[in-house]
Amino acid sequence: MFQFNSDNGSPVCEPVMKALIACNEGVETAYGADQVTAQLKSAYSEFFEREVYIFPVASGTAGNGLALGAITPPYGTIFCHETSHIVTTEGGAPEFYSGGGRMRLLPGDHNKISPREFNEALQRHGIGNAHHMAASAISITQATEAGTLYQLDELAALSETAHRLGLKVHLDGARISNALVSMQSSPAEMTWKAGVDVVTFGTTKNGTMNAEAVIAFDPDLARVLGYMHKRAGHLFSKMRFMSAQLLSFLENDLWRSNASQANSNATRITRALKGCDDVEFAHPVDINEIFVSLPQGLSRALADCGINLRPWPMSSGRDGFRLVLSYCDSADDLELFEKTCRDYARDALVSADGNQQSPSIG
């Protein structure tokens, strides 16, 4: 059992649970033709400031697979970062949903694709060459698996390059709410205004039970997704229970308050760690994820007081840890973490002072 292990482990938040209970009254039409699901389109169109087409799914893997399958033919290539979730942790879902599409893996600092690297990869790929697979899509993760962020101009630059050469742009938004809060950006600015064609919109990490959504901005793409959504088994008979979660996520800006709390908790932990010597951060802390190498004394002190952190390999070769904060982290755990860091830093300072040599008298 690790503390601050993953926001995936957070409970369903109270407003979402109330919405689920409220929609569990009476008989409704099945397969998304219910009154609750009927509200999704208008609610999310208002959220994104334009007409959208929304397809609820039960997991981010399903969402990414459907989105990428809709914009990638069996002979197509998806450009993505080499450490992206669709590569490392989704069991080949994009290849499965596209019927044979291939992923082209790109490097980049802090898990971000640079516009330069993307341009060079496209040039090497051979656009329009029938001997090669067709360059079909780029998948961008916001926020990245390292908890870092693409700025709006970076998103726009990648999208512009993609569209100029006929590729579609997919945004994996598993933690998009955390990104929106951190950047103080609107959903429109981070998606379609930056050139994104289709979004996997995550809510589970920020308080829902099992509700993600594929959101398209183009009616032609939506028609394709409509058939794929059903064929892949994601047009659930009791869709209203997923739709209720997605609606409640927007009501009273629940998405914002939960993501703000998670990000704020990460800021507290980061500040506490920065007060200790020999702590090395692998990436900037932009949202609610922290990747850090700790001195053995500090990790031991945390474990001794009951805070066990999830080990995570670091390129530096040092023992590293991954901390993911959530909207519902225990205040006691946060305060205990901060106190342990303060005590460790104080004891290290006292020890250093005690080891100083007194000047010799000549």
C-alpha positions as CSV (number, residue, x, y, z in Angstrom):
1,M,0.0,0.0,0.0
2,F,1.6,3.3,-1.2
3,Q,0.5,6.7,-0.1
4,F,-0.1,9.2,-3.0
5,N,0.1,6.2,-5.3
6,S,-2.4,7.3,-8.0
7,D,-5.4,9.5,-8.5
8,N,-7.0,6.5,-10.1
9,G,-7.5,5.1,-6.6
10,S,-9.5,8.0,-5.4
11,P,-13.2,7.3,-4.4
12,V,-16.2,8.5,-6.3
13,C,-16.8,12.1,-5.1
14,E,-20.0,12.9,-3.3
15,P,-21.7,15.0,-6.1
16,V,-21.1,12.2,-8.7
17,M,-22.4,9.5,-6.3
18,K,-25.5,11.6,-5.7
19,A,-26.0,12.0,-9.5
20,L,-25.8,8.2,-9.9
21,I,-28.4,7.6,-7.2
22,A,-30.7,10.3,-8.6
23,C,-30.7,8.8,-12.1
24,N,-31.5,5.3,-10.6
25,E,-35.2,6.1,-10.4
26,G,-37.8,4.7,-12.8
27,V,-37.5,3.1,-16.2
28,E,-35.6,4.8,-19.0
29,T,-35.0,4.1,-22.7
30,A,-31.9,2.0,-23.3
31,Y,-28.7,2.4,-25.3
32,G,-28.2,6.2,-24.9
33,A,-31.7,7.3,-25.9
34,D,-32.5,8.3,-22.3
35,Q,-33.2,11.8,-21.0
36,V,-29.9,12.0,-19.1
37,T,-27.7,11.2,-22.1
38,A,-29.8,13.7,-24.2
39,Q,-28.3,16.5,-22.1
40,L,-24.7,15.5,-22.8
41,K,-24.4,17.2,-26.2
42,S,-25.6,20.6,-25.1
43,A,-23.7,20.5,-21.8
44,Y,-20.3,19.7,-23.4
45,S,-21.0,22.0,-26.4
46,E,-21.3,24.8,-23.9
47,F,-18.2,23.7,-22.1
48,F,-16.1,23.7,-25.3
49,E,-17.8,26.8,-26.8
50,R,-18.9,25.0,-30.0
51,E,-21.0,22.1,-31.1
52,V,-19.4,18.8,-30.1
53,Y,-20.2,15.1,-30.5
54,I,-19.7,13.0,-27.4
55,F,-19.3,9.3,-27.0
56,P,-19.1,7.9,-23.4
57,V,-16.8,5.0,-22.7
58,A,-15.8,3.2,-19.5
59,S,-12.0,3.6,-19.7
60,G,-9.2,5.8,-21.1
61,T,-7.9,2.9,-23.1
62,A,-11.2,2.5,-24.8
63,G,-11.4,6.2,-25.4
64,N,-7.9,6.5,-26.9
65,G,-8.4,3.3,-29.0
66,L,-11.7,4.5,-30.4
67,A,-10.5,8.1,-31.1
68,L,-7.3,6.9,-32.9
69,G,-9.1,4.1,-34.7
70,A,-11.5,6.6,-36.2
71,I,-8.7,8.7,-37.6
72,T,-6.2,6.0,-38.5
73,P,-6.8,3.4,-41.3
74,P,-5.3,-0.1,-41.1
75,Y,-2.4,1.2,-43.3
76,G,-1.9,4.3,-41.2
77,T,0.7,5.6,-38.8
78,I,0.2,7.4,-35.5
79,F,3.0,9.6,-34.4
80,C,3.4,9.8,-30.6
81,H,5.9,10.2,-27.8
82,E,7.8,7.0,-27.0
83,T,6.7,7.1,-23.4
84,S,3.0,7.9,-24.1
85,H,0.3,5.9,-22.4
86,I,-1.0,4.5,-25.7
87,V,2.5,3.0,-26.2
88,T,3.4,1.7,-22.8
89,T,0.2,0.9,-20.9
90,E,-2.7,0.2,-23.3
91,G,-2.0,-3.3,-24.7
92,G,-1.9,-2.2,-28.3
93,A,-5.4,-0.7,-28.2
94,P,-4.7,1.8,-31.0
95,E,-3.5,-0.9,-33.3
96,F,-6.5,-3.0,-32.4
97,Y,-9.1,-0.3,-33.0
98,S,-7.5,0.9,-36.2
99,G,-7.3,-2.7,-37.5
100,G,-3.5,-2.6,-38.0
101,G,-2.3,0.9,-37.7
102,R,1.3,1.4,-36.5
103,M,2.7,3.8,-33.9
104,R,5.8,5.8,-34.7
105,L,7.6,6.6,-31.5
106,L,9.3,10.0,-31.0
107,P,11.7,11.2,-28.3
108,G,11.4,14.4,-26.4
109,D,12.4,16.0,-23.1
110,H,9.9,15.6,-20.2
111,N,7.7,13.3,-22.3
112,K,6.9,16.1,-24.8
113,I,7.1,15.9,-28.6
114,S,8.9,18.9,-30.0
115,P,7.7,20.5,-33.2
116,R,11.2,20.1,-34.6
117,E,11.3,16.4,-33.9
118,F,7.8,15.9,-35.4
119,N,8.8,17.8,-38.6
120,E,11.9,15.7,-39.0
121,A,10.0,12.4,-38.4
122,L,7.5,13.3,-41.0
123,Q,10.3,14.1,-43.5
124,R,11.9,10.8,-42.8
125,H,8.6,9.0,-43.0
126,G,8.0,9.7,-46.7
127,I,4.6,11.4,-47.1
128,G,2.5,9.9,-49.9
129,N,4.9,7.1,-50.6
130,A,2.8,3.9,-51.2
131,H,5.7,1.8,-50.0
132,H,5.3,3.3,-46.6
133,M,2.3,3.4,-44.2
134,A,0.2,6.5,-44.5
135,A,1.0,9.3,-42.0
136,S,-2.5,9.6,-40.5
137,A,-2.4,11.1,-37.0
138,I,-0.5,12.5,-34.1
139,S,-1.4,11.8,-30.5
140,I,-0.5,14.4,-27.9
141,T,-0.9,13.8,-24.2
142,Q,-2.0,16.7,-22.1
143,A,-0.9,16.6,-19.4
144,T,2.0,14.2,-20.3
145,E,2.8,11.0,-18.5
146,A,5.6,13.0,-16.7
147,G,3.0,15.5,-15.4
148,T,4.4,18.2,-17.8
149,L,2.4,20.5,-20.0
150,Y,2.3,21.6,-23.6
151,Q,1.8,25.3,-23.9
152,L,-0.9,26.5,-26.2
153,D,1.6,27.7,-28.9
154,E,3.3,24.2,-28.8
155,L,-0.1,22.5,-29.3
156,A,-0.9,24.9,-32.2
157,A,2.5,24.3,-33.8
158,L,2.2,20.5,-33.8
159,S,-1.4,20.8,-35.1
160,E,-0.5,23.1,-37.9
161,T,2.2,20.8,-39.1
162,A,-0.1,17.8,-38.9
163,H,-2.9,19.5,-40.8
164,R,-0.6,20.9,-43.4
165,L,0.3,17.3,-44.3
166,G,-3.2,15.8,-43.9
167,L,-2.8,14.3,-40.5
168,K,-5.5,14.4,-37.8
169,V,-4.7,15.5,-34.2
170,H,-5.7,13.5,-31.1
171,L,-5.4,14.8,-27.6
172,D,-5.2,12.2,-24.8
173,G,-6.8,14.2,-22.0
174,A,-6.7,11.7,-19.1
175,R,-5.7,14.6,-16.8
176,I,-6.9,17.4,-19.0
177,S,-8.7,19.0,-16.0
178,N,-5.5,19.3,-14.1
179,A,-3.9,20.9,-17.2
180,L,-6.7,23.4,-17.7
181,V,-6.5,24.5,-14.1
182,S,-2.7,24.8,-14.1
183,M,-2.6,26.8,-17.3
184,Q,-5.7,28.8,-16.5
185,S,-6.8,27.9,-20.1
186,S,-10.3,27.4,-21.4
187,P,-11.3,24.0,-22.8
188,A,-11.7,25.6,-26.2
189,E,-8.2,27.1,-26.2
190,M,-6.6,23.8,-25.3
191,T,-8.5,21.8,-27.9
192,W,-10.1,22.9,-31.1
193,K,-8.8,26.4,-31.1
194,A,-5.3,24.8,-30.9
195,G,-6.1,22.5,-33.9
196,V,-7.2,19.4,-32.0
197,D,-9.6,17.2,-34.0
198,V,-10.6,14.6,-31.3
199,V,-10.2,14.4,-27.5
200,T,-10.2,11.6,-25.1
201,F,-11.7,13.5,-22.1
202,G,-10.8,12.0,-18.7
203,T,-12.9,12.3,-15.6
204,T,-12.2,9.1,-13.6
205,K,-9.0,10.5,-12.1
206,N,-10.8,13.5,-10.8
207,G,-13.8,12.0,-9.1
208,T,-16.1,9.9,-11.3
209,M,-16.6,6.1,-11.1
210,N,-15.9,4.9,-14.6
211,A,-16.7,7.6,-17.2
212,E,-14.5,8.9,-19.9
213,A,-15.6,10.4,-23.2
214,V,-14.5,10.7,-26.8
215,I,-15.3,14.2,-28.0
216,A,-15.2,15.1,-31.7
217,F,-15.6,18.5,-33.2
218,D,-16.3,17.4,-36.8
219,P,-19.7,15.8,-37.8
220,D,-18.0,13.5,-40.4
221,L,-15.6,12.2,-37.8
222,A,-18.6,11.8,-35.4
223,R,-20.4,9.6,-37.9
224,V,-17.5,7.2,-38.0
225,L,-17.2,7.2,-34.2
226,G,-21.0,6.5,-33.9
227,Y,-20.6,3.2,-35.8
228,M,-17.3,2.3,-34.1
229,H,-18.7,3.1,-30.6
230,K,-21.4,0.5,-31.1
231,R,-19.3,-2.1,-32.8
232,A,-16.7,-2.0,-30.1
233,G,-19.3,-2.6,-27.4
234,H,-19.3,0.8,-25.8
235,L,-22.9,1.8,-26.5
236,F,-24.1,0.6,-23.1
237,S,-27.7,-0.4,-22.5
238,K,-27.9,1.6,-19.2
239,M,-25.9,4.6,-20.6
240,R,-27.7,7.0,-18.3
241,F,-25.4,6.0,-15.4
242,M,-22.3,7.0,-17.3
243,S,-24.0,10.1,-18.7
244,A,-25.0,11.2,-15.2
245,Q,-21.3,11.1,-14.1
246,L,-20.2,13.1,-17.1
247,L,-22.9,15.7,-16.5
248,S,-22.2,16.0,-12.8
249,F,-18.5,16.5,-13.6
250,L,-19.3,19.8,-15.2
251,E,-22.0,21.0,-12.8
252,N,-20.9,23.7,-10.4
253,D,-17.4,23.4,-11.9
254,L,-16.7,20.2,-10.1
255,W,-14.0,19.4,-12.6
256,R,-12.2,22.6,-11.7
257,S,-12.5,22.3,-7.9
258,N,-11.3,18.7,-7.8
259,A,-8.4,19.3,-10.2
260,S,-7.5,22.4,-8.3
261,Q,-7.3,20.5,-5.0
262,A,-5.2,17.8,-6.5
263,N,-2.8,20.3,-8.0
264,S,-2.7,22.3,-4.8
265,N,-1.8,19.1,-2.8
266,A,1.1,18.4,-5.2
267,T,2.3,22.0,-4.7
268,R,2.4,21.4,-0.9
269,I,4.4,18.2,-1.3
270,T,6.8,19.8,-3.8
271,R,7.4,22.7,-1.5
272,A,8.1,20.4,1.4
273,L,10.6,18.3,-0.6
274,K,12.4,21.4,-1.9
275,G,13.2,22.3,1.8
276,C,15.4,19.2,2.0
277,D,18.9,18.7,0.6
278,D,19.8,16.2,-2.1
279,V,16.2,16.0,-3.5
280,E,16.2,15.8,-7.3
281,F,13.1,16.3,-9.4
282,A,13.1,14.5,-12.8
283,H,10.5,16.8,-14.3
284,P,8.8,20.1,-13.6
285,V,5.8,19.7,-11.4
286,D,3.1,21.3,-13.5
287,I,0.0,19.4,-12.3
288,N,-0.6,16.7,-9.6
289,E,2.3,14.3,-10.5
290,I,5.7,14.4,-8.9
291,F,8.7,12.4,-10.1
292,V,11.6,12.7,-7.6
293,S,14.8,11.1,-6.3
294,L,15.1,11.2,-2.5
295,P,18.1,10.6,-0.2
296,Q,17.8,7.3,1.6
297,G,17.5,9.1,4.9
298,L,14.4,11.0,3.9
299,S,12.6,8.0,2.2
300,R,13.4,6.0,5.3
301,A,12.0,8.7,7.6
302,L,8.8,8.9,5.6
303,A,8.4,5.1,5.7
304,D,9.1,5.0,9.4
305,C,6.1,7.4,10.0
306,G,3.8,5.4,7.8
307,I,4.2,7.1,4.4
308,N,5.4,4.5,1.8
309,L,6.0,5.9,-1.6
310,R,5.7,4.1,-4.9
311,P,9.2,3.3,-6.4
312,W,9.8,4.6,-9.9
313,P,12.8,4.1,-12.1
314,M,14.8,7.2,-12.9
315,S,17.2,7.8,-15.8
316,S,19.7,9.2,-13.4
317,G,20.1,5.8,-11.9
318,R,19.1,7.0,-8.4
319,D,16.2,5.5,-6.4
320,G,13.2,7.4,-7.5
321,F,9.5,7.7,-6.6
322,R,6.3,8.7,-8.3
323,L,3.7,10.6,-6.3
324,V,0.3,11.4,-7.7
325,L,-1.9,13.6,-5.6
326,S,-5.7,13.6,-5.7
327,Y,-8.7,15.8,-4.8
328,C,-9.3,13.7,-1.6
329,D,-5.8,13.2,-0.1
330,S,-5.9,13.0,3.7
331,A,-5.1,16.3,5.4
332,D,-3.3,14.2,8.1
333,D,-1.1,12.5,5.5
334,L,-0.2,15.8,3.9
335,E,0.7,17.4,7.2
336,L,2.7,14.4,8.3
337,F,4.6,14.5,5.0
338,E,5.4,18.2,5.5
339,K,6.4,17.7,9.2
340,T,8.7,14.7,8.3
341,C,10.4,16.8,5.6
342,R,10.9,19.7,8.1
343,D,12.3,17.4,10.8
344,Y,14.6,15.8,8.3
345,A,15.9,19.1,7.0
346,R,16.4,20.4,10.6
347,D,18.3,17.3,11.7
348,A,20.5,17.4,8.6
349,L,21.3,21.0,9.4
350,V,22.1,20.2,13.0
351,S,24.3,17.3,11.9
352,A,26.2,19.5,9.4
353,D,26.8,22.2,12.0
354,G,28.1,19.6,14.5
355,N,30.5,18.2,12.0
356,Q,32.1,21.5,11.3
357,Q,35.7,21.7,12.5
358,S,36.6,24.4,14.9
359,P,39.3,26.7,13.7
360,S,42.7,25.7,15.0
361,I,44.7,28.2,17.2
362,G,48.1,28.8,15.8
